[in-house]
Amino acid sequence: MSVTLIVGGARSGKSSRAENLAQQSQFDVVYIATSPHMQGDEEWQQRIQKHQQERPKHWRTVEENIDLCGVLNNLKGDQCALVDCLTLWLFNIMSEERDIAVEIERLCSCLGKLEQRVLLVSNELGMGLVPEQKLGRDFRDQQGRLNQAVAKVAAHVEFMVAGIPMVLKGENL
C-alpha cells in the first residue's frame, strides 16, 4: 500500500503536486473526480473544465462523488489513483445526510487494504476564522476529522504552502 495525502489551503498547489506525483509513478493513472456538477454556477464549471484540460489525455477519469471505495477497489495492480478531492467528497456525503463517521471509516478501511499507489488531495480548513454559521463550523470540524483519519492510514502526508510541499509524515518524494 502506498497512500499519500496532500493537504493545503485554497490555491496552495495541492492538485498540481498530486498530478506531478501521479505522472512520476510510471503507472496508468485513474483520476477520480469528486466534484458535483453545480447547475447554474458558471465559474464552478470553468474550474472543472480547467482541471480537465490540464490533465494528460491518456489518464482515465472517473467521476464519482460518493462511492470512492467502489472505484478504488476496482483498481488494477498497475494503476495509480488520484482522488481530487476529499473535501468535495465530504461535501457530497454531508449533502446526502450520510453517516459521516461510517463513511470515513469505510474509506480508511478501504485505503488500508489497497496495494496500489493512491494520491488523495484534501483541503486544510482549520487554520482560518471560525465560521459564523453552525453548518460551516460542522463542515470545518468534519474536514479536520477526515484529514486526521486519512493521515493515520497514509504512508506519506504533505502540507502544501505557496506551491511548496512540506513533508509531515514519511520520506521526501
Residue pairs with C-beta under 8 A, 6 or more apart in sequence:
1 111
1 112
1 113
1 114
1 115
1 116
1 118
1 155
2 116
2 117
2 118
2 155
2 156
3 111
3 114
3 118
3 120
3 150
3 153
3 154
3 155
3 156
4 18
4 21
4 117
4 118
4 119
4 120
4 154
4 155
4 156
4 157
4 158
4 170
4 173
5 120
5 122
5 147
5 150
5 151
5 154
5 156
5 157
5 158
6 14
6 17
6 18
6 21
6 119
6 120
6 121
6 122
6 157
6 158
6 160
6 165
7 14
7 121
7 122
7 123
7 124
7 147
7 151
7 157
7 158
7 159
7 160
8 14
8 123
8 124
8 159
8 160
8 161
9 123
9 124
9 127
9 160
9 161
10 123
12 160
12 161
12 162
12 163
13 160
13 162
13 163
13 164
13 165
14 85
14 121
14 122
14 123
14 160
15 51
15 84
15 85
15 121
16 163
17 158
17 160
17 163
17 165
18 82
18 84
18 119
18 120
18 121
19 54
19 55
19 82
21 119
21 173
22 29
22 31
22 59
22 80
22 82
22 119
23 29
23 56
25 80
25 117
27 78
27 79
27 80
27 116
27 117
28 59
28 60
28 76
28 78
28 79
28 80
29 56
29 59
29 60
29 79
29 80
29 81
29 82
30 59
30 60
30 61
30 62
30 71
30 75
30 79
30 80
30 81
30 82
31 55
31 59
31 60
31 61
31 62
31 81
31 82
31 84
32 61
32 62
32 64
32 68
32 71
32 72
32 81
32 82
32 83
32 84
33 48
33 51
33 61
33 62
33 63
33 64
33 84
34 64
34 65
34 68
34 83
34 84
34 85
34 86
34 88
34 89
34 92
35 44
35 48
35 63
35 65
35 85
35 88
36 65
36 88
36 91
36 92
36 95
37 45
37 48
38 44
38 45
51 84
52 61
55 61
62 71
64 70
64 71
65 88
65 89
65 92
66 89
66 92
66 93
66 96
66 98
68 83
68 89
68 107
68 110
69 106
69 107
69 110
71 81
72 81
72 110
72 111
72 114
72 116
72 118
73 110
73 114
75 81
75 114
75 116
76 116
77 115
77 116
79 116
80 116
80 117
80 118
80 119
81 116
81 117
81 118
81 119
82 118
82 119
82 121
83 89
83 118
83 119
83 120
83 121
84 121
85 120
85 121
85 122
85 123
86 120
86 121
86 122
86 123
86 146
86 147
86 150
87 122
87 123
87 125
87 143
90 100
90 139
90 142
90 143
90 146
91 139
93 100
93 103
94 100
94 138
94 139
94 142
100 142
100 145
100 146
101 145
104 145
104 146
104 149
104 150
105 149
107 149
107 150
108 149
108 150
108 152
108 153
111 118
111 150
111 153
111 154
112 153
120 150
120 154
122 143
122 146
122 147
122 150
123 143
124 147
124 159
125 139
125 140
125 143
125 144
126 140
126 143
126 144
130 137
130 140
131 137
131 139
131 140
151 157
151 168
151 169
154 169
154 170
155 169
155 170
156 167
156 169
156 170
156 171
156 173
157 167
157 168
157 169
157 170
158 165
158 166
158 167
158 168
158 173
159 165
159 166
159 168
160 166
165 173
167 173
